[in-house]
Each structure stands twice: as structure tokens, then as C-alpha cells.
């Protein structure tokens, strides 16, 4: 009877859904969140000074497996949030996340659905709105946006280029954007039709080489695009990955990614990655700053038999457009398992944004901007299937035009996960 009910719920979700990381096994997972925060507060006199309650945001995911077939889907919905300045109530049944208070800089997925088939051993093909197939290491995320431990990526730098803070008249726009985020192409199949084959070097496929190919969303007969990926793990110590994502329809250029994992032991690991975007764009046509490269790395350290680990990370990005300077960030995640059921952790990062050097002669206060973010969290595993988490997040931003914004939020998660 339980399986019958779960199947009904799963079917309803899958028919109305589309997006997110595939659950690792046949299971159902539900994450419910509520929180209270200050969207942003300007040190000047024109900032918001009222609290925002996110209401209840719920994300349910289901994975159904058969011998050769998998369906994976999820749905995010919400009941009213409220701005405490009297402006009214909003329904957040779209792509809202617990980060809504951060000015919607990080959005989630309102729904997703994936279908995957395995017609023969070591081969699978999929079509979906969020396959989330990736290779190699990449900047830390600790989960998708609706998950308890999710935090800012690359110091919360924004995509685009330093000129994006100015309007069409060349005057400063009111924005808190700090440019410099690098879009690494480690995720080679997301909203796409894709296939991958794994050639194992031993019976357990512990050492392997994997080949992947995808036709991404937006491909047309007149503008055909294809993504490719290779991941090689010849020995326990080493994993190497390379991808190439073809140019976008709007001629943003191709994207090359390479990553290396060095797994020395369960106590010490090193990740490194490199990306080059805008391949194929002539420099004279790169007024938008799409030609960009970046690199970064992280070190994982577990302190012997202590239930404590830390993972510091650093990243650097630069534009091949000569007027733009580089951006840099650094951050770290620390986690302490106080007991088998109590877990304490935190993420913190700082970032310095890129700037357009030509603007310095016109604006005395102009700079690349700066961001500091900190997010401690506490989780209690009530049972094998239920856990609750409490989080707090604070972010301080100095914009390129030297405006200051401060945000904070605290909230609670209830997570339910059960295999069936």
C-alpha cells in the first residue's frame, strides 16, 4: 500500500515537474523551509529597512527506478511570503528559494523532470530539464539552492562584466552586482538530450574512462550545438576531466573546462580546475567581455580520527578584454560532527570584483566592489529519515559605486528522505 501511495504522489509530481540533481537511489525526499530576514539595508537613506518572511517553501523530489529505466523529478511550491512594510503578500510558487531575501541573486527550479534509459551495460541515455550530468571538481556549492547546507558560489560574485553596472547612457545604475563570476563548463548536460558510456578497467568499474555527449536546449537545424565530456580515473589517486560546451546561439563562444582530482586518502584531497570561455569570438567583437578565463582549487583536510574537516578554496578569473581587470575570491567550509546526530558547520568567503579601468577617470569612488559572506548551520538528525537544520546567513556588499548593502537571514529546514 505504501509503495502504491508513493507511486501516485510521484506520478503527480513528475507530470508537473522539471529540474534538479538526480537522487542517488530510488527514494522520495522533501525539504520544507521557513525563514525571516532583511532583504538588504543600504547604509544610505534609500535602502529597505523592513523584514521579509519567506513563508513556507517546500521542495519534493522523487526517483523511481526499474531495471533499465529511471524517472527523476521534483517540484517547488510556496505559500505566501510577507513584506513587513505593508506592501502586501506574495505567492512564491515559482523558482523562489530560501535566498529570496538576498535580492533573488540565487534562484532555484520550480520544477524538473528527467528520463534515463540503460539499454545495455555501462551505457545510459537521458532527456530532461535538469539532468545535472557533470565531471571533475568545481567551486563548492554543498547542494542545490533549496538544500540546508547550500551556500554562495565563488564568493557570490555575479556573472557578466564590469560594464554591466552602467546603463545605456554610461551612467551608474543602482545595483549591488559585483562582477567576476566564471561560468565553468563542468556540467556538460543539463537541459538536454544526452548519453554517456563508461569503460571500466576492472570488474567494479573503480578505475574507468567515461565519454559523454549532449545536444543542449536551444539547438536548431541552422545552429547545431553539441557538448562533449571525458573523465578518466586510471588509478585511485587521480581523476582527470575535460569538457567542451559549444557556442551559444547568441554567439557567446564555446567553453572549455579541465579539472583534476588528487585523492591521497580519506584525510587529504586536492581539487583544481580551469576554464576558458568565449572560444571562437574575435577579440574586436568582444565588447561584452565574453572572452574570459578562470582557475581555482580546493584542499580537503580531515583531522585524523576527529569528526572534523575543513575545505578551503580559492578562485581567480580574468577577462581577455583589455579594459577589464581580474576578480578573486577565497572561502572555506568547515564541518564538525559533534555526535552521530548533531552536526555543526559554516561557510565563509570574501570576494573582490572586476572593474573597468576606463571608468576610474570619471568616477572617484569607482572600484571593483567587495563581498563578505558567512553562513553557519546546525543540523540535528531526529531519526534515520528526519532531520532539522537551523541556519543564519549574513552578507555585506560594497558595490562598484561604493554603496554599501547588508543582508541577513535566519531560518529552519525540515528534511525527510526515505528509500523505497
N, C-alpha and C positions, 0 to 999 in steps of 0.2 A: 504493500500500500504506500509506504514511504517513497519508494522508487517511482511509483505511478504519479504521486503528487509532485515530486521534484521534476519529473519529465514534463508535466503540464506547465509548471512555472517556467522551466527552461524554454519550452516552446514559445510561450508568450513573450519572453524576453528576447529570444533570438529573432522572432518575427518583427520586432520593433526596434532592434538594436543595430550597433555597428561601431566598434573600436577597442582596443586595449591589449595589453600584454596577455598572451595565452597563458592560462593557468597551467601549471606543470603536470597536473594529472586530472582525471575525472573527478570533478568536485563542484561545489557551489560556495561562493564567497560573497559576503555582504559587509559593507563598511558604512556606518552611519556617523555623521559628523555634525556638531553644532559648535559655534564659537562666537566670540564678541571681540571687536577690535576697532581701532581708529584707522580709517582708510588712509588718510595722510594729513599731516599737520604742517603747514608752511610756517617757517619762522617769521615770515612777514604777516601781513594782515588780510591776505586773501585766501588762506587755506581753510580746509574743512576742519572743524573743531568738534564734530559730533561723532558719537559712537555708531557702529553698524553691527547689527545682529544678523548672522548669516542664516538664521532659521535652521531647518534640518535638511542636510544634503545627504542623499543616500545613493550608493553605487552598488549594484548587484551584478555579479558575474557568474556564468555557468559554463562548464565544459562538459560535453558529452562525447564519449569515446566508444567506437566499435572497433573491431579488429583492424579494419583498413580505412576507417573514416572518423574524422573529428569535426565537431561543431563547437565553436567558441564564441560567446557573445556577452555583452554587458549593456547596462542601462543606468544612466544617472538622472535622478529627478530631485526636486526640492519643493518644500513648502515655504511660505512667504518669508522673505527677509525684511527687515525693517530698518530704515534710517531714522535715527533718533533726533532729527531736526524738524520733524513734522512733514517731511516731503512725501511720505506715504509708504506703501508696501509694494514689494515686487515679487513676482513669481520666478524662481530660478530653475525652471525645468528645461534649461538649455545646456551649455557647456561650462556652467559655473563650477568652481571648486572652492575648497576652503580658503584659497588665496584671493577670493573676491575682494577682500578688504585691502589688498595690495594694489588696487587700481587695475585689476584684471590683467596684470602683466603675465600671469601664468594661467592658462585655461586648460580645461580637460577635454573629455569627449562625452557628448551627451548620450551616444550610443555607438555600438560597433557589432560587427558580426564577421566571422571568418569560417571558411570551409576548407578542410585539408584532407587530401586522399593519399594513401600509401599503397599503390598498386603492386609494388614489389619491394624486396628488402633494401633498406638504406636509401630509398628514394621517396620523396614526398612533394606534392604539388598543392598549391593553395591559392585561393582567391578571397580577398577580404578588404575591409575598410581600415583595419589596423592589425596587419599580420605581425608587425614588430620583429621581423627577422633581421638580426644584426650579427656582426662578427667583431672579434677583438675587444680591446679595452677602450674606454671613452670617459669623459668627465662624469663624476659621481652624480647620481640622482637619488639613490635609495628608494626607488619605486616610482610609480606613476602618480600624477598630481593629487589623486584622491586618497593616497595611502598615508598612514600615520607618520612614517619617517621621511616622506618626501621633503626635499628642501630645494633652495635655489640652485641653479646650474651656472657654472662659470662666473661665480660671484654676482649673479643677477644682471650681468651686462646684457644690453639689448642688441638685436641684430640690426642690420642696416649700416649706415656710415655716419661720420661726424656731421655731415651737412644736413642730416635729417632733422636737426633741431631748428632749422631755419625755414621760413615759409617762402613762397614763390617770389616775394619782394626782397628777399635777402635779409629779412629782419628776424630777430629771435622769436621763436614760438614758445608758448607756455607748455613745457613738457618736462618730465622727470627722466627722459631717456638718456642713458649713458652708453654710448656705442662701443662695440668691440667684440661682441659675441661671435664666435666662429661656428659655422654650421658644418660639423664633421659628418662625413657620409658613411659612417659605420653601419647605419641602418639602411640596408640596400633594398629591402622590400617592406613596404608599409601598406598604403592603399594601392594595391597592385594585384596582378596575376603573376605568380612566381613558382619556381621549382628549385629543388636542391638535392644533390646526391652526395652521400658520404661514403668514401672508400676507406674501409678500416684496414689497419696494418696488423691487427690481431683479432682474436675472437670477440673480445669485449668492446672493440672499437675505441679502446682507450687512447690509442695513437691513430691518427686519421688525417685525411685531406678531404675537405668539403668544397664543392663547387655549387655556386648559386647563380641564377639568372632571373630577372624580373622585368615585366613590362609595367611601368608605373602609370598611375592615373593621369589622364591628360594626353596620352599618346594618340596620335591620329595617323591616318594613312599618308598625309602630306608632311607630317612632322613626327617621324617614328623615333621613339626613345627606348633605350634598354639599359638596365643596370646589371652589373656583374660583380661577383664576390668570390674570393678564395680564402679559405682558412686552413692552415697546416699545423698539426701538432705531431711532430716526429718523435718526441721524447717527453717524459713527464715535465721536464724543466721549461720547455719552450713552446709557445704558441705564436704564430705569425699570421696576420690577416691583411688582405688588400682588397679594396673595392673601388669601382668607378661608377658613378652615377651620371648619366648622360645629361646634356644641356636641357634646361627647361624650355618650355615653349616660348617664353618671353626673352630668350637668348641671354640668360644669366650665366651661361657657360657650364662646362662639365665640372664634376667634383671628384677628386682623388683622395683616398684615405689609406693610411697604413698604420698598423698597430702591432705592438709586441708585448707579450706577457712572459715574465720570468717567474716561475713558481718554484722557489727554492725549497720551501717547506710550508707546513700549515702555519708557521710563525712568521714567515718573511716572504713577501712577494713584491715585485716591481712591475708597474704598467707604464707604457709610453705610447704616444700616438702623434700622428702628423696628418695635416690636411692641406690641400691646395684647391681653391675654388676659382671659378671664372675661366676655366681652361677653354681656349678657343676664341676668347674675346680679344680683339685688338686693343692695345693699350690706349690708342687715341679715342676709342669709343667707350672707354671705361669711366665715364663721368659719374656713374653711380657707385663706383668703388666696389664692384662685384669681384674683381680680381683680388683675392685675399688668401693668406696662408696662416696657419697656426700650428702650434705644437704644445705638448703638455705631458705630464706624467704624475704618477701617484705611487706611494710606498705604503704597503700594508705591514703593520708590525703587531704581533700578538705577544704579550709579555709572559712567556713560559706557560706555566700551569695556571696563572692568574686568569680569571674570566674578564680580561680587559684587552681591548685592541684599539689602535688608532690608525687612521689613514689620511696623512697629509697629501695635498695636491697642489700643483702649480700649473698655470697655463699662460701662453703668450700668443697674441695674434697681431698681424700687421697687414696693411693694405699695400698693394702694388701701385696704387695711385699716389704720386709723389707728395701731394699736399697733405695727406693724412698720416698721422703718427700711429704708433703701436698702442695696444692695450694689454694690460696684465692683471691677473688675479691670482690669489692663493687662498686656500681654505683647508679645513680638516674636519673629519668625522671621528668622534670618539664614542666608544660603547663599553659599558660595564654591566655585566650580568651579576647583579647583587646576589640573587639566588636563582634557582631554576625558573622561578615565576616572576621575579622582579628585575626590570631592565632599565637602566639609566643611560642616556646618551645625549649628544649635542652635535650640531654642525655650526661652524662659524667661518666667515670668509670676508675678505676685503678685495676691492677691485678698483683699478684706475682706468678710466676710459680713454678712447682715442680722441684726437682733436684735429680740426682743420687749421693748419698753421696760417692760412691767409686771413682768418678772422681775427687773429691776435692784434693786428694793426688797427682794427676798427672798434674793438670792444676790450676795455681794460680788464674787465672781470672774467673774460672768457678763458675756459680751461677744459680739459677732457672730462671732468667730473669724477666723483668718488662715491663708492658704496660700501657700507659695512652692514653685515647681516649676521644675526645669531639666532639659533633655534634649538633650545634644549627640549628634551622629551622624556617622558616616564611611561613605561608600559607594565601592566600587571596581567599576567596570564591567569584568568579565573579558572578555566578548565582547559582541556585539550583543544576545544573548539572555540572558546570565547576568550577575548582579551579586551581590555580597555586601555586607552592611552590618553595622557594629558600633555599638551604641548604649549609652548609660548614662543612667539617669534617677534623680533624687533629688527627694523631696518632703518638706517639713516642714509639719506642720499644728498650729495651736493651736486647739483646739476651743472652742465657746462656754462650756464649763465650765472652761476654762483647763487642760485636759490637753494634753500635747504628744506627737505621734506623728511618727516619722521613718521614711521608707521609701527603699529604693534598689534598683536592679536593673541588671544589665548583661547584654546578650545579643547574639545574632548571627542574621542573616537571610540566606537564600539565595533569590533571586528568579529565576524563569525565565519568560520571556514570548516567545511566537512567534506570528506571524500565519500563517494557512494558507489 
